[in-house]
Amino acid sequence: MPDTSTAPAAKTTAALAKSLAICIVTDAWHPQVNGVVRTLDTLRSELETMGHTVHMLTPAMFKTMPCPTYPEIRLALGTRKRVSEIMANWHIDAVHIATEGPLGWAARRWCIKSGRSFTTAYHTAFPEYIAARTPLPASWFYPLFRKFHSASSGVLVATPTVRQMLTDHGFKNIVPWTRGVDSAQFHPMPAAYADCTLKRPVQLYVGRVAVEKNIEAFLGCKVPGTKVVVGEGPVMTKLKAKFPDVQFWGAKSGAELAAAYAVADVFVFPSKTDTFGLVMIEALAAGVPVAAYPVQGPVDVLGDRGKGPFKGWKKQIAALNNNLEVAIQDALTLERTDCAEFAKLYNWQAVAEQFLSALQVEG
């Protein structure tokens, strides 16, 4: 999906055909369970299938400490010297810095000092996330993130809305980079759906259980049926106490995550700050229509009327409404087969090729 109106097309260039040694630096990695980790893990697999060597520089290689207010996220310690040593020894053709954490800053410093070009990505709206946890406005934090990305040869951004937002905040060198879905893992499971004993309709949320995800807006909805939350996070205890009738299934991955999607009648995405929302595509691939607010992320992925952003696609696969209860009720009327078919437009090979075309290759 190069931009907003067409599905991704295959792209073949001499640069893409060359086998590269690629370093991807990320502060978000296993055992974290979130869209950034799944995106980078799937990207790594796709790149390796294409014949490239991928070096993942992650917190697993360092001593770590829990992130304040979010202990599930581990922050790498002693990064400056060790990152330089590791990257100097890896004989890298291209560098991509995925996150703005301690590893990201250390890798950025090494690249600049070594005269190496690198790309970055804007996966997460951290200024808005910080603002949700403090009394300070998001505008206070944009200068720091703008500085981080200012030396990047290409800032990879998933959607037109976020690209425009970053442009408005003075970011430069913004490059489109969409997302994909693993249709071999996420697909309709009629048997699992039929065997589910939960009171229907089953309304599912998957993602971090954190304040910036606006989960309470979903859990407070009065639509009958069963609400299910899949994920972990710092407000889990609070939400369990406030909403005792909700099913909290904890974090899931692999086949268990795929099955959780497949048994749902509607996927509810209450976030108003996400830059993409990979979980929406995973749910659609499982044949589950989406209910969301008409804001960045959902509008770009689902279209402003829930019919997708691609020319030629006319079927509704989601319901967007400022009243989330109405969105849920409307989404429950949509066809599951249409949702699964739409998700096939998000192709991981095209995503990997788009990523490769943005890289700055040494030599």
C-alpha positions as CSV (number, residue, x, y, z in Angstrom):
1,M,0.0,0.0,0.0
2,P,2.3,2.8,-1.2
3,D,-0.2,5.5,-0.1
4,T,-3.9,5.6,0.3
5,S,-5.8,4.4,-2.7
6,T,-4.2,1.2,-4.0
7,A,-3.2,-2.2,-2.7
8,P,0.5,-2.9,-2.6
9,A,2.2,-3.8,-5.8
10,A,5.3,-5.9,-6.2
11,K,8.5,-3.9,-6.7
12,T,11.7,-5.3,-8.1
13,T,14.9,-3.2,-8.3
14,A,18.6,-4.1,-8.4
15,A,18.9,-2.9,-4.8
16,L,16.1,-5.3,-3.7
17,A,17.7,-8.2,-5.5
18,K,21.0,-7.8,-3.7
19,S,21.6,-9.9,-0.5
20,L,22.2,-7.5,2.4
21,A,23.3,-7.7,6.0
22,I,20.7,-5.6,7.8
23,C,20.8,-4.4,11.4
24,I,17.4,-3.7,13.0
25,V,17.7,-1.9,16.3
26,T,14.6,-2.1,18.6
27,D,13.9,-1.4,22.2
28,A,10.6,-3.4,21.7
29,W,11.2,-7.1,21.6
30,H,10.2,-10.4,23.0
31,P,8.8,-11.2,25.6
32,Q,6.8,-8.0,25.0
33,V,3.6,-8.8,23.1
34,N,2.5,-5.9,20.9
35,G,2.1,-4.8,17.3
36,V,5.7,-3.4,17.0
37,V,7.2,-6.7,18.1
38,R,5.0,-8.7,15.8
39,T,5.7,-6.3,12.9
40,L,9.5,-6.5,13.3
41,D,9.5,-10.3,13.9
42,T,7.5,-10.9,10.8
43,L,9.6,-8.5,8.8
44,R,12.8,-10.3,9.9
45,S,11.3,-13.6,8.8
46,E,10.2,-12.2,5.4
47,L,13.6,-10.6,4.8
48,E,15.4,-13.8,5.7
49,T,13.2,-15.7,3.3
50,M,14.2,-13.2,0.6
51,G,17.9,-14.1,1.2
52,H,19.0,-11.3,3.5
53,T,20.8,-11.6,6.8
54,V,19.1,-9.8,9.6
55,H,20.9,-8.8,12.9
56,M,18.4,-7.9,15.6
57,L,19.9,-5.5,18.3
58,T,17.4,-5.9,21.2
59,P,17.2,-5.5,25.0
60,A,17.8,-9.3,25.2
61,M,21.5,-8.6,24.7
62,F,21.7,-6.2,27.7
63,K,21.0,-5.9,31.4
64,T,17.7,-4.2,31.7
65,M,15.5,-2.3,34.1
66,P,11.7,-1.9,34.1
67,C,10.3,1.1,32.4
68,P,8.7,3.5,34.9
69,T,4.9,3.1,35.0
70,Y,5.2,0.2,32.6
71,P,7.3,-2.6,34.1
72,E,6.5,-5.0,31.3
73,I,8.8,-3.0,29.0
74,R,12.5,-3.5,29.8
75,L,14.9,-0.7,29.1
76,A,18.5,-1.7,28.1
77,L,21.3,-0.5,30.4
78,G,24.9,0.3,29.5
79,T,24.1,0.8,25.8
80,R,26.5,3.4,24.6
81,K,29.8,1.5,24.5
82,R,28.3,-2.0,23.9
83,V,26.1,-0.9,21.0
84,S,29.1,0.6,19.3
85,E,31.1,-2.5,19.8
86,I,28.3,-4.8,18.5
87,M,27.5,-2.7,15.4
88,A,31.1,-2.3,14.5
89,N,31.6,-6.0,14.5
90,W,28.6,-7.0,12.5
91,H,29.8,-5.8,9.1
92,I,26.4,-4.3,8.3
93,D,25.2,-3.1,4.9
94,A,22.3,-1.1,6.2
95,V,20.9,0.1,9.5
96,H,17.3,0.6,10.6
97,I,16.4,2.1,14.0
98,A,12.9,1.1,14.9
99,T,12.4,2.7,18.3
100,E,13.3,5.9,20.2
101,G,14.5,4.1,23.4
102,P,18.0,3.7,24.9
103,L,19.1,1.3,22.1
104,G,17.7,3.6,19.4
105,W,19.6,6.6,20.8
106,A,22.8,4.6,21.2
107,A,22.6,3.2,17.6
108,R,21.8,6.7,16.3
109,R,24.9,8.1,18.0
110,W,27.1,5.3,16.6
111,C,25.8,5.9,13.1
112,I,26.4,9.6,13.2
113,K,29.9,9.2,14.6
114,S,30.7,6.5,12.0
115,G,29.3,8.5,9.1
116,R,26.7,5.8,8.5
117,S,23.3,6.5,7.0
118,F,20.3,4.9,8.7
119,T,16.5,4.8,8.5
120,T,14.1,5.1,11.4
121,A,10.4,4.4,12.0
122,Y,7.6,6.1,13.8
123,H,5.7,3.2,15.2
124,T,4.3,4.7,18.3
125,A,2.8,8.1,19.2
126,F,4.9,8.5,22.3
127,P,4.2,12.2,22.8
128,E,0.5,11.4,23.1
129,Y,1.3,8.3,25.3
130,I,3.4,10.4,27.7
131,A,0.7,13.1,27.8
132,A,-1.9,10.4,28.7
133,R,0.3,9.5,31.8
134,T,1.3,13.0,32.9
135,P,-0.3,16.4,33.2
136,L,2.0,17.7,30.4
137,P,0.8,18.3,26.8
138,A,2.1,16.2,23.9
139,S,3.5,19.3,22.3
140,W,6.2,19.5,24.9
141,F,7.7,16.2,23.8
142,Y,7.6,16.5,20.0
143,P,10.9,18.4,19.9
144,L,12.8,15.5,21.4
145,F,11.3,13.0,19.0
146,R,11.8,15.4,16.1
147,K,15.5,15.6,17.0
148,F,15.8,11.8,17.2
149,H,14.5,11.4,13.6
150,S,16.2,14.5,12.2
151,A,19.3,12.6,11.2
152,S,17.4,9.8,9.5
153,S,17.6,9.4,5.8
154,G,14.0,8.1,5.8
155,V,11.4,8.1,8.6
156,L,9.2,5.1,7.8
157,V,5.5,5.9,8.7
158,A,2.5,3.6,8.2
159,T,-0.4,5.9,7.3
160,P,-1.1,9.2,5.5
161,T,-2.7,10.7,8.6
162,V,0.4,10.1,10.7
163,R,2.7,11.3,7.9
164,Q,0.7,14.6,7.8
165,M,0.8,14.9,11.5
166,L,4.5,14.5,11.6
167,T,4.9,16.9,8.7
168,D,2.9,19.5,10.7
169,H,5.3,19.0,13.6
170,G,8.4,19.7,11.4
171,F,9.5,16.1,10.7
172,K,11.5,15.6,7.4
173,N,12.3,12.7,5.0
174,I,9.0,10.9,5.7
175,V,8.7,7.6,3.8
176,P,5.5,5.5,3.4
177,W,5.8,2.0,4.9
178,T,2.7,0.0,5.5
179,R,2.0,-3.2,7.4
180,G,1.0,-6.7,6.5
181,V,-0.7,-9.7,8.1
182,D,0.3,-13.4,8.3
183,S,-2.7,-15.1,6.7
184,A,-1.3,-18.5,7.4
185,Q,-1.7,-17.7,11.2
186,F,-4.7,-15.4,11.2
187,H,-7.7,-16.8,9.3
188,P,-11.3,-17.8,9.9
189,M,-11.8,-20.9,12.1
190,P,-15.5,-22.0,11.7
191,A,-15.1,-24.9,14.1
192,A,-13.5,-22.7,16.9
193,Y,-16.3,-20.1,16.4
194,A,-19.0,-22.7,16.6
195,D,-17.5,-24.4,19.7
196,C,-17.2,-21.2,21.7
197,T,-19.5,-21.3,24.7
198,L,-19.3,-17.6,25.7
199,K,-22.5,-15.6,25.6
200,R,-22.7,-13.9,22.2
201,P,-21.9,-11.5,20.8
202,V,-18.3,-11.9,21.8
203,Q,-16.6,-8.5,21.7
204,L,-12.8,-8.7,21.7
205,Y,-10.0,-6.3,22.4
206,V,-6.3,-7.3,21.8
207,G,-3.4,-5.1,22.8
208,R,-1.6,-3.5,25.7
209,V,-3.8,-3.0,28.8
210,A,-2.6,0.6,29.3
211,V,-4.3,4.0,29.8
212,E,-3.4,5.3,26.3
213,K,-5.4,2.5,24.7
214,N,-8.6,3.9,26.0
215,I,-9.9,0.5,27.0
216,E,-12.4,1.8,29.5
217,A,-14.4,3.3,26.7
218,F,-14.9,-0.2,25.3
219,L,-15.5,-1.9,28.7
220,G,-18.1,0.7,29.6
221,C,-20.2,0.0,26.5
222,K,-23.7,-1.5,27.2
223,V,-23.9,-3.8,24.2
224,P,-25.1,-7.2,25.5
225,G,-22.8,-10.3,25.2
226,T,-19.3,-11.0,26.5
227,K,-16.4,-8.6,26.5
228,V,-12.9,-10.2,26.2
229,V,-9.6,-8.5,26.8
230,V,-6.4,-10.2,25.5
231,G,-3.2,-8.6,26.6
232,E,-1.2,-7.5,29.7
233,G,-0.4,-4.0,31.0
234,P,-0.1,-1.6,34.0
235,V,-3.9,-1.0,34.4
236,M,-5.0,-4.6,34.3
237,T,-5.6,-4.8,38.1
238,K,-7.6,-1.6,38.0
239,L,-9.8,-2.8,35.1
240,K,-10.4,-6.2,36.6
241,A,-11.7,-4.6,39.8
242,K,-13.9,-2.1,37.9
243,F,-15.3,-4.5,35.3
244,P,-15.7,-7.9,37.0
245,D,-17.9,-9.3,34.2
246,V,-15.2,-8.9,31.6
247,Q,-13.1,-11.9,30.6
248,F,-9.4,-11.1,31.0
249,W,-7.4,-13.8,29.1
250,G,-3.9,-12.3,29.5
251,A,-1.3,-12.1,26.8
252,K,-1.6,-14.7,24.0
253,S,0.5,-15.4,20.9
254,G,0.7,-17.9,18.1
255,A,-2.1,-20.3,17.7
256,E,-3.8,-19.2,20.9
257,L,-3.9,-15.6,19.7
258,A,-5.3,-16.6,16.4
259,A,-8.0,-18.7,18.1
260,A,-8.9,-15.8,20.3
261,Y,-9.6,-13.6,17.2
262,A,-11.5,-16.4,15.5
263,V,-14.1,-16.9,18.2
264,A,-15.1,-13.2,18.3
265,D,-18.1,-11.6,16.7
266,V,-16.6,-8.1,16.6
267,F,-13.2,-6.6,17.3
268,V,-13.3,-3.4,19.2
269,F,-10.4,-0.9,18.8
270,P,-11.0,2.0,21.2
271,S,-7.6,3.7,20.9
272,K,-7.4,7.2,19.6
273,T,-3.6,7.5,19.5
274,D,-2.3,4.5,17.5
275,T,-0.3,5.1,14.4
276,F,-1.7,2.0,12.6
277,G,-3.2,-0.8,14.7
278,L,-1.9,-4.1,13.3
279,V,-4.5,-5.9,15.5
280,M,-7.3,-4.6,13.3
281,I,-5.8,-6.4,10.3
282,E,-5.2,-9.5,12.2
283,A,-8.9,-9.5,13.4
284,L,-10.1,-8.9,9.8
285,A,-8.0,-11.8,8.6
286,A,-9.8,-14.0,11.1
287,G,-13.1,-12.8,9.6
288,V,-14.0,-10.5,12.4
289,P,-15.4,-7.0,11.6
290,V,-14.0,-4.0,13.4
291,A,-15.6,-1.3,15.5
292,A,-13.6,1.8,16.1
293,Y,-13.5,5.6,16.4
294,P,-13.1,7.6,13.2
295,V,-9.6,8.8,14.1
296,Q,-6.0,8.2,12.9
297,G,-5.2,4.6,12.5
298,P,-8.7,3.2,12.0
299,V,-9.5,5.8,9.2
300,D,-6.3,5.0,7.4
301,V,-6.6,1.2,7.7
302,L,-10.3,0.8,7.4
303,G,-11.3,3.8,5.4
304,D,-13.4,6.7,6.7
305,R,-16.6,4.8,6.0
306,G,-15.3,1.4,7.0
307,K,-14.9,0.2,3.3
308,G,-11.1,0.3,3.3
309,P,-8.8,2.8,1.7
310,F,-8.3,1.0,-1.6
311,K,-9.8,1.8,-5.0
312,G,-11.9,-1.1,-6.3
313,W,-12.9,-2.4,-2.8
314,K,-16.5,-1.6,-2.1
315,K,-17.6,-3.9,0.7
316,Q,-17.9,-2.7,4.3
317,I,-15.6,-4.4,6.8
318,A,-15.8,-2.0,9.7
319,A,-18.0,0.5,11.5
320,L,-16.5,3.8,12.6
321,N,-18.5,6.1,14.9
322,N,-17.8,8.6,17.6
323,N,-20.3,6.6,19.7
324,L,-18.5,3.3,20.2
325,E,-21.7,1.4,21.2
326,V,-23.2,2.3,17.8
327,A,-20.0,1.3,16.1
328,I,-20.1,-2.1,17.8
329,Q,-23.8,-2.7,16.9
330,D,-23.2,-1.7,13.3
331,A,-20.1,-3.9,13.0
332,L,-22.1,-6.9,14.2
333,T,-24.2,-6.7,11.0
334,L,-21.2,-7.1,8.6
335,E,-20.1,-10.2,6.7
336,R,-17.2,-12.2,8.1
337,T,-16.2,-13.5,4.6
338,D,-15.7,-9.9,3.4
339,C,-13.4,-9.1,6.3
340,A,-11.1,-12.1,5.6
341,E,-11.0,-11.3,1.9
342,F,-10.1,-7.6,2.6
343,A,-7.2,-8.5,4.9
344,K,-5.5,-10.4,2.0
345,L,-4.7,-7.0,0.5
346,Y,-2.1,-6.5,3.3
347,N,0.7,-8.5,1.9
348,W,4.0,-9.0,3.8
349,Q,6.2,-9.5,0.8
350,A,5.2,-6.1,-0.5
351,V,5.8,-4.6,3.0
352,A,9.3,-6.1,3.1
353,E,10.1,-4.7,-0.4
354,Q,8.9,-1.3,0.6
355,F,11.2,-1.5,3.7
356,L,14.2,-2.5,1.5
357,S,13.6,0.3,-1.0
358,A,13.9,2.8,1.8
359,L,17.2,1.5,3.2
360,Q,20.5,3.3,2.7
361,V,23.0,0.7,1.7
362,E,26.7,1.2,2.3
363,G,28.9,0.9,-0.8
